[in-house]
Amino acid sequence: MPGGVKRFGFPRLPGRGHTNVNQGTNTLHDTPPAMMSDHLIRHTTLRQLQIFEASVRFGSFTRAAEALFLTQPTVSMQIKKLADTLGLPLFEQVGRRIRPTEAGTELYKSCRQIFATLSNLEIKMADLKGIRTGRLTLGVITTAKCFAPEILGEFCQLYPGIEVALNVFNRDQIIDRIKNNEDDLYIMGQAPVEQTDDIEAFPFAPNPLVVMAPRNHPLVGQTDIPLKRIAEEPVILREPGSGIRDAMLRLFDAQGLRLKVRMELGSNEAIKHAIVAGLGLSVLSLHALALEGPDGPVALLDVEGFPIMRKWYIVHPKGKQLSLVAQAYLDFVQGIEPKIRARLLDQWPDMRAFLDPVTA
């Protein structure tokens, strides 16, 4: 075994009161498939699978214990019992982190399928009772948190019995979560082109990227500002992995322009504060100004090549069996574009040429 790697959750070895997994008649390897299934049913609990799934998801027994309101020794004990039942180690420890073994990875995939099926069953049973209940887990990119809660609020008014979890990450992190199928649905500012064969993506609203400046900046009020002029100003970028950052850099690179990057920040709110403080210009989604509106301390600049017109997408892995709640949310979001478009036009009528579907 490689140095520094510790495997645990192994069944006990012969001579320590445990049957060898490769010898004798009372072994998993000698058990016919039907009996193996019966063995797992009799000796594995859903609670153990829940503890195991949380441990993999958080990469930590301690964090899994906190999330499930258990003690860390209880989590460790249940993981060991589960490994003993399966006859294989489920985790290995490298330094201070844990990661699933090959057997653990396969079990994690099965756990996700089992819990998705149970969640769907729970919703179907609730439907039979005439009650809409269940859980919806959304993964959204950072910028989408500017309007995703508002959409969720309208959805939850229709289905007040549904519990919602909103997980906010940058684009690269969301792509990783899609690969691991960690959430029901995802909201992104651009569908991941590198995964076109593996995802379903549904556009549902405009997402214009605009150049922002402090209200007292000398460029405010000017029209058709050359892109070269913006390159002369200090700019504030989102962190690496951000879709907005990538779109901005591609536009300036295409014109052979080099940006004067003053700083990088990991959130839209932090960038807006930096703009107001006079630290530089930036490019963000117009939705990032939804609360402040057109009269706030941040102004839009009329710049050549802007706005960069993109769309919001709601995404899920291809072939994923959506729960009834997830399907209801997908249908709801796909029908909300006119309302989002009208809201933006009401605040920024000068954007009609880009936002109005008739003139755009």
C-alpha positions in Angstrom: 0.0 0.0 0.0 1.4 3.4 -0.9 3.0 5.4 1.9 0.7 7.8 3.7 -2.4 6.0 2.5 -4.4 4.3 5.2 -7.3 2.0 4.4 -10.0 1.5 6.9 -13.4 -0.1 7.1 -11.7 -3.4 6.2 -13.3 -6.7 7.5 -11.2 -8.3 10.2 -8.7 -10.8 9.1 -8.6 -14.5 9.9 -7.3 -15.3 13.4 -9.1 -12.2 14.8 -12.5 -13.8 15.1 -13.7 -13.2 11.5 -14.1 -15.6 8.6 -11.6 -15.2 5.7 -13.5 -13.5 2.7 -11.7 -16.0 0.4 -12.1 -19.2 2.3 -14.8 -21.3 3.9 -18.5 -21.5 3.2 -19.6 -18.5 5.1 -18.1 -15.9 2.7 -19.4 -13.2 0.5 -17.4 -14.5 -2.5 -19.1 -18.0 -2.2 -22.5 -16.5 -1.8 -24.9 -16.8 -4.8 -26.3 -13.5 -6.2 -29.8 -14.0 -4.7 -28.3 -14.8 -1.3 -26.0 -11.8 -1.5 -28.9 -9.5 -2.1 -30.7 -11.1 0.9 -27.5 -10.7 2.9 -27.3 -7.0 2.2 -31.0 -6.5 3.0 -30.7 -8.2 6.3 -27.4 -6.6 7.4 -27.5 -3.1 5.8 -29.7 -0.3 6.9 -30.7 2.9 5.1 -29.3 4.9 7.9 -25.9 3.3 7.3 -26.1 4.2 3.6 -27.1 7.7 4.5 -24.1 8.1 6.7 -21.8 6.6 4.1 -23.2 8.9 1.3 -22.8 12.0 3.5 -19.2 11.0 4.4 -18.3 10.7 0.7 -20.1 13.9 -0.2 -18.4 15.9 2.5 -15.1 14.1 2.3 -15.1 14.0 6.1 -16.6 11.9 8.9 -16.7 14.9 11.1 -18.6 17.0 8.7 -21.0 14.1 7.9 -21.6 13.7 11.6 -22.4 17.5 11.9 -24.8 17.4 8.9 -26.6 14.3 10.3 -26.6 15.5 14.0 -24.6 12.5 15.0 -21.3 12.0 16.9 -18.1 11.3 14.9 -17.6 7.9 16.7 -21.1 6.9 15.7 -20.4 7.7 12.0 -17.1 5.7 12.1 -18.8 2.7 13.8 -21.6 2.6 11.2 -19.1 2.9 8.3 -17.1 0.0 9.8 -20.3 -2.2 10.1 -21.2 -1.4 6.5 -17.7 -2.3 5.3 -17.8 -5.6 7.3 -21.1 -6.4 5.7 -19.7 -5.8 2.2 -16.4 -7.5 2.9 -14.4 -4.6 1.3 -12.8 -1.4 2.5 -14.9 1.7 1.6 -12.5 4.5 2.4 -8.8 5.3 2.3 -7.2 8.2 4.1 -4.5 10.3 2.5 -3.1 12.8 5.0 -6.1 14.4 6.7 -8.6 13.7 3.9 -10.7 10.6 3.2 -11.7 9.4 -0.2 -13.7 6.4 -1.3 -12.0 3.2 -2.6 -13.2 1.6 -5.8 -15.8 -0.3 -3.8 -16.8 2.9 -2.0 -17.2 4.7 -5.3 -19.5 2.0 -6.7 -21.5 2.0 -3.4 -21.8 5.8 -3.6 -23.3 5.6 -7.1 -25.8 3.0 -5.9 -26.7 5.1 -2.8 -27.5 8.2 -5.0 -29.8 6.0 -7.1 -31.5 4.5 -4.1 -32.1 7.9 -2.4 -33.3 9.4 -5.7 -35.8 6.5 -6.0 -37.0 6.9 -2.5 -37.4 10.6 -2.9 -39.5 10.1 -6.0 -41.5 7.4 -4.2 -42.2 9.8 -1.3 -43.4 12.5 -3.7 -45.7 10.0 -5.6 -47.2 8.9 -2.3 -47.7 12.5 -1.3 -49.4 13.1 -4.7 -51.8 10.2 -4.0 -52.7 12.0 -0.8 -53.3 15.2 -2.7 -50.3 16.9 -0.9 -47.3 18.4 -2.7 -44.2 17.6 -0.6 -40.6 16.6 -1.2 -37.2 18.2 -1.6 -35.6 20.1 -4.4 -31.8 20.6 -4.5 -30.5 23.3 -6.9 -26.9 24.0 -7.8 -26.5 27.5 -9.2 -23.6 29.6 -10.3 -22.7 32.6 -8.2 -24.4 35.2 -10.4 -27.7 33.3 -10.5 -28.2 33.8 -6.7 -29.2 37.4 -7.7 -32.5 36.1 -9.1 -32.8 32.4 -8.3 -34.3 32.9 -4.8 -37.0 35.1 -6.4 -37.9 32.3 -8.8 -37.8 29.8 -6.0 -40.1 32.0 -3.9 -42.7 32.0 -6.7 -42.4 28.3 -7.1 -42.7 27.6 -3.4 -45.9 29.7 -3.3 -47.4 27.2 -5.8 -46.0 24.2 -3.8 -45.6 25.4 -0.2 -44.9 21.9 1.1 -41.6 21.5 -0.8 -38.3 21.9 1.0 -35.6 23.6 -1.1 -31.8 23.6 -0.9 -29.8 26.2 -2.9 -26.1 25.4 -3.4 -24.1 28.3 -4.8 -20.7 27.7 -6.6 -18.7 29.1 -9.5 -19.0 27.6 -13.0 -16.1 25.0 -12.7 -17.5 23.8 -9.4 -21.0 23.4 -10.8 -19.6 21.4 -13.7 -18.0 19.0 -11.2 -21.3 18.7 -9.4 -23.1 17.9 -12.6 -20.5 15.1 -13.3 -21.2 13.7 -9.8 -25.0 14.2 -10.1 -25.0 15.9 -6.7 -28.1 18.1 -7.2 -31.5 17.7 -8.9 -31.1 20.6 -11.3 -28.5 23.3 -12.1 -28.7 27.0 -13.2 -25.8 28.2 -15.4 -25.0 31.3 -17.4 -23.7 29.1 -20.3 -24.3 25.4 -21.0 -21.0 23.4 -20.6 -20.1 22.8 -24.2 -17.5 20.3 -23.1 -20.3 18.0 -21.9 -22.9 18.4 -24.7 -23.3 14.6 -25.0 -23.8 14.2 -21.3 -26.3 16.9 -20.3 -29.7 18.4 -21.2 -29.7 22.2 -21.2 -32.8 24.3 -21.5 -32.5 28.1 -22.1 -35.0 30.1 -20.1 -34.1 33.8 -19.7 -31.8 36.5 -21.1 -28.5 37.0 -19.3 -26.8 40.2 -20.7 -23.2 40.9 -19.5 -22.5 44.6 -19.1 -19.7 46.9 -18.3 -20.1 48.6 -14.9 -18.5 51.7 -13.4 -18.9 54.0 -10.4 -21.6 56.6 -10.9 -19.1 59.4 -10.9 -16.8 57.9 -13.5 -15.9 60.2 -16.4 -17.0 57.6 -19.0 -20.6 57.5 -17.6 -23.0 59.1 -20.1 -20.6 58.6 -23.1 -21.8 56.5 -26.0 -20.1 53.9 -28.2 -17.0 53.8 -26.0 -14.3 51.9 -27.8 -13.2 48.6 -26.3 -9.6 50.0 -26.4 -10.6 52.8 -24.0 -11.9 50.2 -21.4 -8.6 48.4 -21.7 -6.9 51.6 -20.5 -8.8 51.5 -17.2 -8.0 49.3 -14.2 -10.5 46.4 -14.1 -11.8 43.9 -11.5 -12.1 40.3 -12.6 -14.1 37.4 -11.1 -12.0 34.5 -9.9 -10.6 31.8 -12.2 -13.3 29.3 -13.0 -16.0 32.0 -13.5 -17.9 32.0 -16.7 -18.2 35.8 -16.7 -14.4 36.1 -16.5 -13.9 33.7 -19.4 -16.4 35.6 -21.6 -14.8 39.0 -20.8 -11.2 37.7 -21.5 -12.3 36.1 -24.8 -13.8 39.4 -26.0 -10.7 41.5 -25.2 -8.3 38.8 -26.5 -10.1 38.7 -29.8 -9.3 42.4 -30.2 -5.7 41.9 -29.2 -6.2 44.0 -26.0 -4.5 43.4 -22.7 -6.5 44.2 -19.6 -5.0 46.2 -16.6 -6.2 43.8 -13.9 -6.2 45.5 -10.5 -7.7 42.7 -8.5 -9.7 39.4 -8.6 -12.7 38.8 -6.4 -14.9 35.8 -5.8 -18.3 37.3 -5.6 -20.5 39.8 -7.5 -21.3 41.7 -4.3 -17.6 42.2 -3.5 -17.0 43.4 -7.0 -19.8 45.9 -6.8 -18.4 47.3 -3.6 -15.0 47.6 -5.2 -16.5 49.4 -8.2 -18.2 52.0 -5.9 -14.9 52.5 -4.1 -13.3 53.5 -7.4 -11.0 50.5 -7.6 -11.9 49.8 -11.2 -14.4 48.8 -13.9 -15.9 45.4 -14.2 -18.1 43.1 -16.3 -21.1 41.4 -14.6 -24.5 40.1 -15.4 -27.2 42.8 -15.6 -29.1 40.7 -13.0 -26.4 41.6 -10.5 -27.9 45.1 -10.3 -31.5 43.9 -9.9 -31.8 45.1 -6.3 -30.1 48.5 -6.8 -31.8 49.2 -10.1 -30.6 51.8 -12.6 -30.3 54.6 -10.0 -27.9 52.9 -7.7 -24.2 53.7 -7.1 -23.1 51.5 -10.0 -23.7 52.7 -13.6 -23.7 50.9 -16.9 -21.3 52.0 -19.7 -22.2 52.0 -23.4 -19.2 50.1 -24.7 -18.5 48.6 -28.1 -19.2 44.9 -28.2 -21.5 45.1 -25.1 -23.8 43.8 -23.8 -22.6 40.3 -24.4 -25.9 38.5 -24.8 -26.1 35.2 -23.2 -28.9 33.1 -21.7 -29.6 31.4 -18.4 -29.8 27.6 -18.7 -31.4 25.0 -16.5 -29.3 21.9 -16.7 -29.4 18.2 -15.7 -27.3 15.1 -16.7 -28.7 13.4 -19.7 -30.9 10.4 -18.9 -31.4 11.5 -15.3 -34.7 10.5 -13.9 -36.1 13.7 -12.4 -38.3 13.6 -9.3 -41.7 15.0 -9.7 -40.7 18.1 -7.8 -37.6 18.6 -10.1 -39.8 18.1 -13.2 -42.3 20.6 -11.9 -39.6 23.2 -11.2 -38.1 22.6 -14.7 -41.5 23.2 -16.3 -42.1 26.3 -14.1 -38.7 27.9 -15.0 -39.1 27.3 -18.7 -42.3 29.4 -18.6 -41.0 32.3 -16.6 -38.8 34.0 -19.3 -41.4 36.7 -20.3 -41.7 37.8 -16.7 -37.9 38.0 -16.2 -37.5 39.9 -19.5 -40.2 42.3 -18.6 -38.6 43.0 -15.2 -35.3 43.9 -16.8 -37.0 46.1 -19.4 -38.9 47.9 -16.8 -35.6 48.8 -15.0 -33.5 49.4 -18.1 -35.7 50.4 -21.1 -32.5 51.5 -23.0 -31.7 47.7 -23.2 -34.9 47.1 -25.3 -32.9 46.6 -28.5 -31.2 43.6 -26.8 -33.9 42.3 -24.5 -37.1 42.6 -26.6 -37.5 39.3 -28.5 -39.2 41.3 -31.4 -36.4 43.7 -31.9 -33.4 41.7 -30.7 
